[in-house]
Every structure is written in C-alpha cells, then in structure tokens.
Amino acid sequence: MKEKSNQIDQKSPVSKVFTITKTPRHGYITEIAKICNCSRRTVTRALFEGHTGPKSNEVIRVFNEKYKI
C-alpha cells in the first residue's frame, strides 16, 4: 500500500502573471517606486506576482507608459 503524504509537491510549476518582453535598464524598479511613492516590494509584486489594488494598478500604469514598447 502507498502511504499518503501531507506535503505539498515542491516541483509544481510557477507561473508569472506579468511578463516583461524587454528588460529595462538597471534600477527601473527603484525608479518606478519613487514615481509612485511606494516600496520596491510593491513594484515587484505588482509586476511579477500580479497583485492588484490602488498602488499596484498605479505601478502597472506607470510601467506601461514608461517602458512598454
């Protein structure tokens, strides 16, 4: 008989919600954080983890205006 494991499968694929096609210049996360008056963590979570909310929506809007081609 197989024993049941209560552990989560660590090999599950991680999907990014927001993908950047062309990497901007070094320091773009800090620059966006200063423009939006928020933390670098908020910028990273908004762009790569797909968080939503007033600040995250602002971050995505600024990124699209400034860096999206």
C-alpha positions as CSV (number, residue, x, y, z in Angstrom):
1,M,0.0,0.0,0.0
2,K,1.1,3.5,-0.7
3,E,1.3,5.9,2.2
4,K,-0.4,9.3,1.7
5,S,1.8,12.3,2.1
6,N,0.6,15.6,3.5
7,Q,3.4,17.5,1.9
8,I,2.9,19.9,-1.0
9,D,4.5,18.9,-4.2
10,Q,7.5,21.2,-4.4
11,K,8.0,20.6,-8.2
12,S,4.8,22.3,-9.2
13,P,5.4,24.9,-12.0
14,V,5.4,28.6,-11.0
15,S,3.7,30.9,-13.5
16,K,4.4,34.6,-13.7
17,V,1.3,36.7,-14.3
18,F,3.1,39.7,-15.9
19,T,6.0,39.1,-18.2
20,I,8.4,41.7,-19.4
21,T,9.4,41.2,-23.0
22,K,12.4,43.5,-23.0
23,T,14.3,44.1,-19.8
24,P,14.5,47.8,-18.9
25,R,17.7,49.5,-17.7
26,H,19.1,48.6,-14.3
27,G,17.3,50.3,-11.5
28,Y,13.8,50.5,-13.1
29,I,12.1,49.0,-10.0
30,T,13.5,51.8,-7.8
31,E,12.6,54.4,-10.3
32,I,9.0,53.3,-10.6
33,A,8.8,53.1,-6.7
34,K,9.9,56.7,-6.4
35,I,7.4,57.9,-9.1
36,C,4.5,56.0,-7.5
37,N,5.6,56.8,-3.9
38,C,5.6,53.2,-2.8
39,S,8.0,50.5,-1.8
40,R,10.2,48.3,-4.2
41,R,8.3,45.3,-2.8
42,T,5.0,46.7,-4.0
43,V,6.5,47.3,-7.5
44,T,7.9,43.7,-7.7
45,R,4.7,42.2,-6.5
46,A,2.6,44.2,-8.9
47,L,4.8,43.4,-12.0
48,F,5.7,39.8,-11.3
49,E,3.1,38.3,-9.0
50,G,0.0,40.0,-10.4
51,H,-1.1,41.7,-7.2
52,T,-3.9,44.3,-7.7
53,G,-5.0,47.3,-5.7
54,P,-4.7,51.1,-6.0
55,K,-0.9,51.2,-5.7
56,S,-0.4,48.1,-7.8
57,N,-2.6,49.4,-10.6
58,E,-0.7,52.7,-10.5
59,V,2.6,50.8,-10.8
60,I,1.4,48.8,-13.8
61,R,0.1,52.0,-15.4
62,V,3.5,53.8,-14.9
63,F,5.4,50.8,-16.2
64,N,3.3,50.6,-19.3
65,E,3.7,54.3,-20.0
66,K,7.4,54.4,-19.4
67,Y,8.9,51.1,-20.6
68,K,6.4,49.2,-22.7
69,I,7.2,49.3,-26.4
